[in-house]
Amino acid sequence: MLNLFRTPSNRLLFLLLITDMVFVVMHIVLPRLGCDPFLFSLQADLGLSEIFQYVKEFWIVILLVMVAIGQRKWVYGSWACLFLYLLLDDSLQIHENLGVCLAEHFTLEPLLG
């Protein structure tokens, strides 16, 4: 078990996973304690968990760009572009806004009313 934490990358992964688990626990526990769970809510826009997710996606993009430059392989740059799109889509709500625009343009009604 201790061998898992010898490399810095494994320690970082462990810390990121533990932080995600803390957000899940806080999301469940705080409302039951009568506290205002807004900052720790997994459903709140611009809550701490959402901002933490943005930071992780940003780090992924930066690390993939660094690896792409260091290894001189375009495949890492492609992955960086994908994660950059995911970051922009999450933060700017691209597909939600585009869906609303398309539905209004084509006068689409909800499928189940």
N, CA, C and O atoms as CSV, one atom per row, in Angstrom:
chain,resi,resn,atom,element,x,y,z
A,1,MET,N,N,0.821,-1.199,0.000
A,1,MET,CA,C,0.000,0.000,0.000
A,1,MET,C,C,0.864,1.262,0.000
A,1,MET,O,O,0.565,2.223,-0.709
A,2,LEU,N,N,1.924,1.258,0.788
A,2,LEU,CA,C,2.784,2.432,0.852
A,2,LEU,C,C,3.542,2.655,-0.448
A,2,LEU,O,O,3.953,3.781,-0.731
A,3,ASN,N,N,3.736,1.612,-1.244
A,3,ASN,CA,C,4.426,1.766,-2.523
A,3,ASN,C,C,3.629,2.634,-3.488
A,3,ASN,O,O,4.200,3.226,-4.405
A,4,LEU,N,N,2.326,2.715,-3.292
A,4,LEU,CA,C,1.496,3.529,-4.172
A,4,LEU,C,C,1.812,5.011,-4.067
A,4,LEU,O,O,1.608,5.758,-5.024
A,5,PHE,N,N,2.307,5.443,-2.915
A,5,PHE,CA,C,2.498,6.867,-2.664
A,5,PHE,C,C,3.947,7.315,-2.812
A,5,PHE,O,O,4.302,8.406,-2.367
A,6,ARG,N,N,4.771,6.503,-3.418
A,6,ARG,CA,C,6.186,6.878,-3.545
A,6,ARG,C,C,6.431,7.902,-4.639
A,6,ARG,O,O,7.350,8.713,-4.528
A,7,THR,N,N,5.632,7.880,-5.685
A,7,THR,CA,C,5.855,8.833,-6.775
A,7,THR,C,C,4.986,10.068,-6.561
A,7,THR,O,O,3.871,9.959,-6.051
A,8,PRO,N,N,5.480,11.222,-6.941
A,8,PRO,CA,C,4.689,12.450,-6.783
A,8,PRO,C,C,3.365,12.419,-7.553
A,8,PRO,O,O,2.366,12.970,-7.090
A,9,SER,N,N,3.356,11.780,-8.718
A,9,SER,CA,C,2.106,11.734,-9.485
A,9,SER,C,C,1.041,10.927,-8.761
A,9,SER,O,O,-0.134,11.290,-8.796
A,10,ASN,N,N,1.430,9.839,-8.105
A,10,ASN,CA,C,0.457,9.051,-7.344
A,10,ASN,C,C,-0.062,9.817,-6.135
A,10,ASN,O,O,-1.239,9.721,-5.787
A,11,ARG,N,N,0.820,10.576,-5.498
A,11,ARG,CA,C,0.388,11.388,-4.355
A,11,ARG,C,C,-0.596,12.468,-4.808
A,11,ARG,O,O,-1.601,12.722,-4.144
A,12,LEU,N,N,-0.297,13.095,-5.935
A,12,LEU,CA,C,-1.195,14.114,-6.461
A,12,LEU,C,C,-2.554,13.518,-6.814
A,12,LEU,O,O,-3.589,14.091,-6.475
A,13,LEU,N,N,-2.558,12.376,-7.490
A,13,LEU,CA,C,-3.811,11.709,-7.830
A,13,LEU,C,C,-4.614,11.385,-6.571
A,13,LEU,O,O,-5.826,11.596,-6.535
A,14,PHE,N,N,-3.950,10.878,-5.555
A,14,PHE,CA,C,-4.612,10.560,-4.292
A,14,PHE,C,C,-5.230,11.813,-3.672
A,14,PHE,O,O,-6.370,11.773,-3.208
A,15,LEU,N,N,-4.495,12.916,-3.660
A,15,LEU,CA,C,-5.020,14.155,-3.085
A,15,LEU,C,C,-6.219,14.678,-3.866
A,15,LEU,O,O,-7.180,15.167,-3.273
A,16,LEU,N,N,-6.169,14.580,-5.188
A,16,LEU,CA,C,-7.298,15.028,-6.003
A,16,LEU,C,C,-8.536,14.173,-5.738
A,16,LEU,O,O,-9.644,14.695,-5.623
A,17,LEU,N,N,-8.344,12.864,-5.643
A,17,LEU,CA,C,-9.478,11.968,-5.372
A,17,LEU,C,C,-10.050,12.196,-3.976
A,17,LEU,O,O,-11.268,12.194,-3.798
A,18,ILE,N,N,-9.191,12.391,-2.999
A,18,ILE,CA,C,-9.660,12.668,-1.634
A,18,ILE,C,C,-10.439,13.984,-1.601
A,18,ILE,O,O,-11.468,14.076,-0.931
A,19,THR,N,N,-9.961,14.990,-2.310
A,19,THR,CA,C,-10.671,16.273,-2.350
A,19,THR,C,C,-12.055,16.107,-2.963
A,19,THR,O,O,-13.031,16.670,-2.467
A,20,ASP,N,N,-12.140,15.329,-4.049
A,20,ASP,CA,C,-13.453,15.055,-4.641
A,20,ASP,C,C,-14.363,14.351,-3.642
A,20,ASP,O,O,-15.547,14.675,-3.546
A,21,MET,N,N,-13.832,13.410,-2.915
A,21,MET,CA,C,-14.641,12.691,-1.925
A,21,MET,C,C,-15.093,13.617,-0.794
A,21,MET,O,O,-16.208,13.476,-0.292
A,22,VAL,N,N,-14.245,14.556,-0.391
A,22,VAL,CA,C,-14.635,15.528,0.643
A,22,VAL,C,C,-15.813,16.368,0.149
A,22,VAL,O,O,-16.745,16.634,0.907
A,23,PHE,N,N,-15.774,16.784,-1.112
A,23,PHE,CA,C,-16.899,17.553,-1.661
A,23,PHE,C,C,-18.183,16.723,-1.669
A,23,PHE,O,O,-19.254,17.252,-1.370
A,24,VAL,N,N,-18.099,15.455,-2.001
A,24,VAL,CA,C,-19.283,14.586,-2.005
A,24,VAL,C,C,-19.834,14.442,-0.583
A,24,VAL,O,O,-21.042,14.540,-0.369
A,25,VAL,N,N,-18.952,14.212,0.373
A,25,VAL,CA,C,-19.392,14.055,1.767
A,25,VAL,C,C,-20.008,15.359,2.282
A,25,VAL,O,O,-21.051,15.334,2.935
A,26,MET,N,N,-19.376,16.484,1.996
A,26,MET,CA,C,-19.919,17.766,2.446
A,26,MET,C,C,-21.277,18.045,1.808
A,26,MET,O,O,-22.165,18.605,2.450
A,27,HIS,N,N,-21.436,17.654,0.547
A,27,HIS,CA,C,-22.713,17.830,-0.145
A,27,HIS,C,C,-23.822,17.039,0.545
A,27,HIS,O,O,-24.967,17.488,0.598
A,28,ILE,N,N,-23.487,15.881,1.064
A,28,ILE,CA,C,-24.475,15.025,1.727
A,28,ILE,C,C,-24.705,15.443,3.177
A,28,ILE,O,O,-25.846,15.484,3.638
A,29,VAL,N,N,-23.628,15.754,3.897
A,29,VAL,CA,C,-23.715,15.969,5.343
A,29,VAL,C,C,-24.229,17.362,5.718
A,29,VAL,O,O,-25.058,17.479,6.621
A,30,LEU,N,N,-23.762,18.411,5.054
A,30,LEU,CA,C,-24.110,19.772,5.473
A,30,LEU,C,C,-25.613,20.050,5.509
A,30,LEU,O,O,-26.077,20.653,6.477
A,31,PRO,N,N,-26.397,19.646,4.508
A,31,PRO,CA,C,-27.838,19.903,4.612
A,31,PRO,C,C,-28.481,19.195,5.800
A,31,PRO,O,O,-29.433,19.704,6.391
A,32,ARG,N,N,-27.964,18.035,6.142
A,32,ARG,CA,C,-28.522,17.290,7.282
A,32,ARG,C,C,-28.184,17.939,8.617
A,32,ARG,O,O,-28.877,17.727,9.612
A,33,LEU,N,N,-27.106,18.737,8.632
A,33,LEU,CA,C,-26.726,19.445,9.858
A,33,LEU,C,C,-27.393,20.809,9.973
A,33,LEU,O,O,-27.203,21.514,10.963
A,34,GLY,N,N,-28.171,21.179,8.966
A,34,GLY,CA,C,-28.852,22.457,8.990
A,34,GLY,C,C,-28.003,23.619,8.512
A,34,GLY,O,O,-28.395,24.776,8.663
A,35,CYS,N,N,-26.848,23.326,7.940
A,35,CYS,CA,C,-25.965,24.380,7.436
A,35,CYS,C,C,-26.341,24.722,5.999
A,35,CYS,O,O,-26.970,23.931,5.297
A,36,ASP,N,N,-25.943,25.915,5.580
A,36,ASP,CA,C,-26.160,26.324,4.198
A,36,ASP,C,C,-25.125,25.622,3.332
A,36,ASP,O,O,-23.934,25.913,3.440
A,37,PRO,N,N,-25.558,24.702,2.476
A,37,PRO,CA,C,-24.600,23.887,1.716
A,37,PRO,C,C,-24.190,24.492,0.384
A,37,PRO,O,O,-23.573,23.806,-0.432
A,38,PHE,N,N,-24.519,25.778,0.134
A,38,PHE,CA,C,-24.304,26.328,-1.200
A,38,PHE,C,C,-22.869,26.162,-1.687
A,38,PHE,O,O,-22.650,25.672,-2.794
A,39,LEU,N,N,-21.899,26.558,-0.885
A,39,LEU,CA,C,-20.508,26.485,-1.332
A,39,LEU,C,C,-20.052,25.055,-1.608
A,39,LEU,O,O,-19.208,24.837,-2.478
A,40,PHE,N,N,-20.590,24.090,-0.890
A,40,PHE,CA,C,-20.162,22.704,-1.043
A,40,PHE,C,C,-21.145,21.857,-1.843
A,40,PHE,O,O,-20.960,20.647,-1.973
A,41,SER,N,N,-22.172,22.476,-2.371
A,41,SER,CA,C,-23.160,21.738,-3.144
A,41,SER,C,C,-22.572,21.326,-4.492
A,41,SER,O,O,-21.897,22.113,-5.155
A,42,LEU,N,N,-22.836,20.095,-4.883
A,42,LEU,CA,C,-22.390,19.611,-6.189
A,42,LEU,C,C,-23.283,20.136,-7.305
A,42,LEU,O,O,-22.931,20.039,-8.481
A,43,GLN,N,N,-24.436,20.692,-6.943
A,43,GLN,CA,C,-25.385,21.174,-7.933
A,43,GLN,C,C,-25.319,22.683,-8.138
A,43,GLN,O,O,-25.886,23.198,-9.102
A,44,ALA,N,N,-24.638,23.396,-7.249
A,44,ALA,CA,C,-24.614,24.855,-7.299
A,44,ALA,C,C,-23.658,25.336,-8.388
A,44,ALA,O,O,-22.535,24.848,-8.515
A,45,ASP,N,N,-24.137,26.310,-9.173
A,45,ASP,CA,C,-23.253,26.952,-10.131
A,45,ASP,C,C,-22.238,27.800,-9.377
A,45,ASP,O,O,-22.592,28.540,-8.459
A,46,LEU,N,N,-20.994,27.687,-9.765
A,46,LEU,CA,C,-19.869,28.394,-9.166
A,46,LEU,C,C,-19.683,28.068,-7.685
A,46,LEU,O,O,-19.215,28.903,-6.911
A,47,GLY,N,N,-20.052,26.848,-7.301
A,47,GLY,CA,C,-19.714,26.364,-5.970
A,47,GLY,C,C,-18.246,25.947,-5.956
A,47,GLY,O,O,-17.591,25.903,-6.997
A,48,LEU,N,N,-17.746,25.645,-4.777
A,48,LEU,CA,C,-16.338,25.269,-4.663
A,48,LEU,C,C,-16.007,24.007,-5.450
A,48,LEU,O,O,-14.930,23.912,-6.038
A,49,SER,N,N,-16.910,23.046,-5.470
A,49,SER,CA,C,-16.628,21.810,-6.202
A,49,SER,C,C,-16.549,22.060,-7.705
A,49,SER,O,O,-15.731,21.447,-8.390
A,50,GLU,N,N,-17.380,22.944,-8.220
A,50,GLU,CA,C,-17.340,23.252,-9.647
A,50,GLU,C,C,-16.059,24.015,-10.003
A,50,GLU,O,O,-15.443,23.746,-11.034
A,51,ILE,N,N,-15.669,24.942,-9.172
A,51,ILE,CA,C,-14.436,25.689,-9.416
A,51,ILE,C,C,-13.233,24.760,-9.341
A,51,ILE,O,O,-12.298,24.885,-10.131
A,52,PHE,N,N,-13.255,23.829,-8.393
A,52,PHE,CA,C,-12.173,22.849,-8.293
A,52,PHE,C,C,-12.101,22.000,-9.555
A,52,PHE,O,O,-11.010,21.665,-10.014
A,53,GLN,N,N,-13.240,21.655,-10.113
A,53,GLN,CA,C,-13.264,20.894,-11.370
A,53,GLN,C,C,-12.666,21.714,-12.510
A,53,GLN,O,O,-11.932,21.174,-13.337
A,54,TYR,N,N,-12.967,22.991,-12.564
A,54,TYR,CA,C,-12.378,23.860,-13.588
A,54,TYR,C,C,-10.855,23.902,-13.456
A,54,TYR,O,O,-10.131,23.841,-14.450
A,55,VAL,N,N,-10.387,24.007,-12.224
A,55,VAL,CA,C,-8.941,24.043,-11.986
A,55,VAL,C,C,-8.291,22.736,-12.441
A,55,VAL,O,O,-7.230,22.754,-13.066
A,56,LYS,N,N,-8.921,21.610,-12.133
A,56,LYS,CA,C,-8.361,20.318,-12.573
A,56,LYS,C,C,-8.322,20.223,-14.087
A,56,LYS,O,O,-7.328,19.759,-14.646
A,57,GLU,N,N,-9.373,20.647,-14.757
A,57,GLU,CA,C,-9.383,20.599,-16.217
A,57,GLU,C,C,-8.312,21.522,-16.794
A,57,GLU,O,O,-7.670,21.178,-17.786
A,58,PHE,N,N,-8.115,22.685,-16.185
A,58,PHE,CA,C,-7.076,23.601,-16.634
A,58,PHE,C,C,-5.693,22.969,-16.473
A,58,PHE,O,O,-4.858,23.059,-17.372
A,59,TRP,N,N,-5.454,22.329,-15.321
A,59,TRP,CA,C,-4.175,21.650,-15.097
A,59,TRP,C,C,-3.947,20.555,-16.126
A,59,TRP,O,O,-2.829,20.384,-16.613
A,60,ILE,N,N,-4.984,19.822,-16.456
A,60,ILE,CA,C,-4.860,18.765,-17.455
A,60,ILE,C,C,-4.425,19.345,-18.790
A,60,ILE,O,O,-3.544,18.799,-19.454
A,61,VAL,N,N,-5.045,20.454,-19.183
A,61,VAL,CA,C,-4.679,21.098,-20.456
A,61,VAL,C,C,-3.217,21.533,-20.425
A,61,VAL,O,O,-2.475,21.272,-21.372
A,62,ILE,N,N,-2.799,22.191,-19.350
A,62,ILE,CA,C,-1.420,22.673,-19.245
A,62,ILE,C,C,-0.435,21.509,-19.277
A,62,ILE,O,O,0.570,21.568,-19.985
A,63,LEU,N,N,-0.713,20.454,-18.519
A,63,LEU,CA,C,0.197,19.304,-18.490
A,63,LEU,C,C,0.266,18.605,-19.837
A,63,LEU,O,O,1.343,18.177,-20.251
A,64,LEU,N,N,-0.855,18.481,-20.526
A,64,LEU,CA,C,-0.838,17.849,-21.843
A,64,LEU,C,C,-0.080,18.687,-22.864
A,64,LEU,O,O,0.608,18.137,-23.724
A,65,VAL,N,N,-0.194,20.002,-22.781
A,65,VAL,CA,C,0.575,20.861,-23.679
A,65,VAL,C,C,2.067,20.716,-23.391
A,65,VAL,O,O,2.878,20.652,-24.314
A,66,MET,N,N,2.422,20.665,-22.119
A,66,MET,CA,C,3.830,20.491,-21.766
A,66,MET,C,C,4.374,19.152,-22.267
A,66,MET,O,O,5.492,19.086,-22.778
A,67,VAL,N,N,3.592,18.100,-22.123
A,67,VAL,CA,C,4.027,16.786,-22.611
A,67,VAL,C,C,4.105,16.794,-24.133
A,67,VAL,O,O,5.034,16.224,-24.705
A,68,ALA,N,N,3.147,17.429,-24.793
A,68,ALA,CA,C,3.160,17.493,-26.257
A,68,ALA,C,C,4.410,18.214,-26.752
A,68,ALA,O,O,5.023,17.791,-27.732
A,69,ILE,N,N,4.784,19.280,-26.092
A,69,ILE,CA,C,5.987,20.012,-26.490
A,69,ILE,C,C,7.237,19.196,-26.173
A,69,ILE,O,O,8.154,19.104,-26.989
A,70,GLY,N,N,7.263,18.606,-24.979
A,70,GLY,CA,C,8.441,17.838,-24.569
A,70,GLY,C,C,8.650,16.574,-25.393
A,70,GLY,O,O,9.778,16.248,-25.763
A,71,GLN,N,N,7.566,15.867,-25.679
A,71,GLN,CA,C,7.664,14.610,-26.427
A,71,GLN,C,C,7.590,14.817,-27.939
A,71,GLN,O,O,7.926,13.924,-28.717
A,72,ARG,N,N,7.150,15.993,-28.338
A,72,ARG,CA,C,6.970,16.330,-29.759
A,72,ARG,C,C,6.043,15.330,-30.457
A,72,ARG,O,O,6.330,14.836,-31.548
A,73,LYS,N,N,4.925,15.054,-29.787
A,73,LYS,CA,C,3.902,14.162,-30.343
A,73,LYS,C,C,2.582,14.912,-30.371
A,73,LYS,O,O,2.131,15.438,-29.353
A,74,TRP,N,N,1.967,14.957,-31.548
A,74,TRP,CA,C,0.743,15.725,-31.728
A,74,TRP,C,C,-0.444,15.124,-31.002
A,74,TRP,O,O,-1.423,15.824,-30.743
A,75,VAL,N,N,-0.382,13.840,-30.667
A,75,VAL,CA,C,-1.533,13.204,-30.019
A,75,VAL,C,C,-1.823,13.856,-28.657
A,75,VAL,O,O,-2.983,13.970,-28.262
A,76,TYR,N,N,-0.782,14.277,-27.948
A,76,TYR,CA,C,-1.002,14.944,-26.659
A,76,TYR,C,C,-1.636,16.322,-26.862
A,76,TYR,O,O,-2.448,16.765,-26.050
A,77,GLY,N,N,-1.264,16.983,-27.935
A,77,GLY,CA,C,-1.897,18.255,-28.260
A,77,GLY,C,C,-3.365,18.094,-28.587
A,77,GLY,O,O,-4.181,18.954,-28.256
A,78,SER,N,N,-3.703,16.981,-29.244
A,78,SER,CA,C,-5.114,16.697,-29.535
A,78,SER,C,C,-5.901,16.488,-28.249
A,78,SER,O,O,-7.019,16.983,-28.105
A,79,TRP,N,N,-5.308,15.750,-27.320
A,79,TRP,CA,C,-5.970,15.553,-26.027
A,79,TRP,C,C,-6.105,16.877,-25.283
A,79,TRP,O,O,-7.118,17.123,-24.629
A,80,ALA,N,N,-5.093,17.722,-25.379
A,80,ALA,CA,C,-5.160,19.035,-24.735
A,80,ALA,C,C,-6.319,19.851,-25.306
A,80,ALA,O,O,-7.033,20.526,-24.565
A,81,CYS,N,N,-6.502,19.786,-26.628
A,81,CYS,CA,C,-7.616,20.508,-27.259
A,81,CYS,C,C,-8.963,19.978,-26.769
A,81,CYS,O,O,-9.888,20.753,-26.521
A,82,LEU,N,N,-9.069,18.667,-26.631
A,82,LEU,CA,C,-10.310,18.075,-26.132
A,82,LEU,C,C,-10.615,18.561,-24.716
A,82,LEU,O,O,-11.741,18.967,-24.427
A,83,PHE,N,N,-9.617,18.520,-23.836
A,83,PHE,CA,C,-9.848,18.959,-22.463
A,83,PHE,C,C,-10.062,20.469,-22.379
A,83,PHE,O,O,-10.778,20.942,-21.496
A,84,LEU,N,N,-9.451,21.226,-23.284
A,84,LEU,CA,C,-9.726,22.664,-23.334
A,84,LEU,C,C,-11.180,22.909,-23.715
A,84,LEU,O,O,-11.840,23.775,-23.140
A,85,TYR,N,N,-11.680,22.143,-24.688
A,85,TYR,CA,C,-13.098,22.282,-25.044
A,85,TYR,C,C,-13.987,21.906,-23.854
A,85,TYR,O,O,-14.964,22.600,-23.576
A,86,LEU,N,N,-13.662,20.823,-23.154
A,86,LEU,CA,C,-14.464,20.421,-21.992
A,86,LEU,C,C,-14.469,21.523,-20.929
A,86,LEU,O,O,-15.501,21.796,-20.316
A,87,LEU,N,N,-13.313,22.150,-20.716
A,87,LEU,CA,C,-13.232,23.246,-19.750
A,87,LEU,C,C,-14.099,24.421,-20.191
A,87,LEU,O,O,-14.860,24.971,-19.395
A,88,LEU,N,N,-13.983,24.801,-21.457
A,88,LEU,CA,C,-14.785,25.921,-21.955
A,88,LEU,C,C,-16.272,25.597,-21.954
A,88,LEU,O,O,-17.098,26.452,-21.632
A,89,ASP,N,N,-16.613,24.363,-22.315
A,89,ASP,CA,C,-18.017,23.967,-22.324
A,89,ASP,C,C,-18.586,23.974,-20.912
A,89,ASP,O,O,-19.711,24.424,-20.700
A,90,ASP,N,N,-17.816,23.477,-19.942
A,90,ASP,CA,C,-18.286,23.485,-18.556
A,90,ASP,C,C,-18.454,24.911,-18.035
A,90,ASP,O,O,-19.472,25.241,-17.427
A,91,SER,N,N,-17.466,25.740,-18.273
A,91,SER,CA,C,-17.497,27.071,-17.667
A,91,SER,C,C,-18.409,28.046,-18.411
A,91,SER,O,O,-19.037,28.898,-17.782
A,92,LEU,N,N,-18.494,27.937,-19.725
A,92,LEU,CA,C,-19.302,28.864,-20.504
A,92,LEU,C,C,-20.663,28.303,-20.914
A,92,LEU,O,O,-21.459,29.005,-21.538
A,93,GLN,N,N,-20.933,27.058,-20.571
A,93,GLN,CA,C,-22.195,26.373,-20.884
A,93,GLN,C,C,-22.509,26.449,-22.379
A,93,GLN,O,O,-23.605,26.834,-22.785
A,94,ILE,N,N,-21.518,26.071,-23.180
A,94,ILE,CA,C,-21.653,26.175,-24.630
A,94,ILE,C,C,-22.791,25.312,-25.149
A,94,ILE,O,O,-23.654,25.804,-25.876
A,95,HIS,N,N,-22.809,24.026,-24.786
A,95,HIS,CA,C,-23.833,23.166,-25.384
A,95,HIS,C,C,-25.233,23.484,-24.871
A,95,HIS,O,O,-26.212,23.267,-25.584
A,96,GLU,N,N,-25.344,23.995,-23.644
A,96,GLU,CA,C,-26.663,24.381,-23.152
A,96,GLU,C,C,-27.190,25.580,-23.941
A,96,GLU,O,O,-28.337,25.581,-24.389
A,97,ASN,N,N,-26.343,26.601,-24.106
A,97,ASN,CA,C,-26.763,27.800,-24.833
A,97,ASN,C,C,-27.009,27.503,-26.309
A,97,ASN,O,O,-27.960,28.022,-26.893
A,98,LEU,N,N,-26.167,26.680,-26.913
A,98,LEU,CA,C,-26.353,26.307,-28.307
A,98,LEU,C,C,-27.646,25.510,-28.484
A,98,LEU,O,O,-28.360,25.695,-29.470
A,99,GLY,N,N,-27.947,24.631,-27.537
A,99,GLY,CA,C,-29.189,23.863,-27.610
A,99,GLY,C,C,-30.418,24.750,-27.537
A,99,GLY,O,O,-31.388,24.532,-28.263
A,100,VAL,N,N,-30.384,25.749,-26.666
A,100,VAL,CA,C,-31.507,26.688,-26.561
A,100,VAL,C,C,-31.665,27.473,-27.854
A,100,VAL,O,O,-32.782,27.660,-28.337
A,101,CYS,N,N,-30.547,27.936,-28.419
A,101,CYS,CA,C,-30.616,28.690,-29.682
A,101,CYS,C,C,-31.173,27.828,-30.819
A,101,CYS,O,O,-32.010,28.288,-31.595
A,102,LEU,N,N,-30.718,26.603,-30.916
A,102,LEU,CA,C,-31.214,25.711,-31.967
A,102,LEU,C,C,-32.689,25.383,-31.774
A,102,LEU,O,O,-33.449,25.340,-32.741
A,103,ALA,N,N,-33.094,25.152,-30.530
A,103,ALA,CA,C,-34.498,24.847,-30.265
A,103,ALA,C,C,-35.390,26.035,-30.615
A,103,ALA,O,O,-36.481,25.853,-31.155
A,104,GLU,N,N,-34.937,27.239,-30.312
A,104,GLU,CA,C,-35.725,28.423,-30.666
A,104,GLU,C,C,-35.745,28.650,-32.172
A,104,GLU,O,O,-36.780,29.017,-32.729
A,105,HIS,N,N,-34.616,28.435,-32.832
A,105,HIS,CA,C,-34.539,28.656,-34.279
A,105,HIS,C,C,-35.436,27.680,-35.046
A,105,HIS,O,O,-36.131,28.066,-35.986
A,106,PHE,N,N,-35.409,26.418,-34.631
A,106,PHE,CA,C,-36.205,25.404,-35.324
A,106,PHE,C,C,-37.566,25.188,-34.670
A,106,PHE,O,O,-38.288,24.265,-35.049
A,107,THR,N,N,-37.929,26.018,-33.697
A,107,THR,CA,C,-39.168,25.911,-32.938
A,107,THR,C,C,-39.462,24.466,-32.511
A,107,THR,O,O,-40.527,23.911,-32.780
A,108,LEU,N,N,-38.477,23.897,-31.843
A,108,LEU,CA,C,-38.602,22.534,-31.342
A,108,LEU,C,C,-39.309,22.541,-30.000
A,108,LEU,O,O,-39.044,23.397,-29.156
A,109,GLU,N,N,-40.200,21.598,-29.806
A,109,GLU,CA,C,-40.893,21.435,-28.534
A,109,GLU,C,C,-40.257,20.286,-27.773
A,109,GLU,O,O,-39.671,19.390,-28.382
A,110,PRO,N,N,-40.363,20.298,-26.442
A,110,PRO,CA,C,-39.836,19.176,-25.663
A,110,PRO,C,C,-40.511,17.865,-26.099
A,110,PRO,O,O,-41.702,17.842,-26.410
A,111,LEU,N,N,-39.742,16.797,-26.114
A,111,LEU,CA,C,-40.231,15.517,-26.607
A,111,LEU,C,C,-41.410,14.987,-25.775
A,111,LEU,O,O,-42.381,14.467,-26.325
A,112,LEU,N,N,-41.315,15.123,-24.465
A,112,LEU,CA,C,-42.373,14.597,-23.601
A,112,LEU,C,C,-43.276,15.691,-23.033
A,112,LEU,O,O,-43.957,15.484,-22.028
A,113,GLY,N,N,-43.275,16.840,-23.676
A,113,GLY,CA,C,-44.137,17.930,-23.224
A,113,GLY,C,C,-43.478,18.735,-22.164
A,113,GLY,O,O,-44.063,19.697,-21.666
